Amino acid sequence: MGGNPLLRPLAHLRVDIETESQYHFSMAQPTIRIPLSQLARGQRATVECSALDSLPSEHRCLLAAMGMGEQCEVRVCRPGTPCIVQIDRTRLGLPQIIADQIMVTPIESTSP
């Protein structure tokens, strides 16, 4: 029998390794994306650039020039036609057909 004679008596011991993830369960909800047109007045949401992929490139460029960029936050000022949203200090009036194609992730309200 080879090997270190000091370790032979310990060879029968089983070592279990615990990880922190065994005790902490993620309660993260899956990301829900809905059309911008489905938000109610005052509701806020995050727009991702990939959410604009279904729009023609000229519309994407125009929206980007008006502030609708990567991870921007929008707030609905008025739903309907036109759908008026606020991005920072800029308000945009979007036709229904465009608002239907912009997918957003609603932001949970922190107020009661």
C-alpha positions, 0 to 999 in steps of 0.5 A: 500500500502506497501513499502517505501513512498519516492520511490512511486512517482518514481515508474512510471519512466523507467530507461534505462541502456546503455552499451558501446557495444551499441556504439562500433561495432566489425569489427573483421573478422572471422579467415581464415585458409588455407593450408600452401601450398597455401601461396606465397613466403614471406607470413607469417602465424600463425600455431595453434597446432590444425592445425596439428591434421590431421597429424600422431602423429610422424609428429606432434612430429617431427614438434614440435621438429623443432619449429612448436608449439603453435601459431608459426609464419612461413614465406614461403621462397619457395612455391612448392615441397618442401615447404620451410618455416622459423620458427625463424631462422630454415628453414624446407622443407616440402613435398607437402602432409604435407604442404597441411594438415597444416592449417594456418592463414595468417598474414596481411602485414603492408608494402604498 
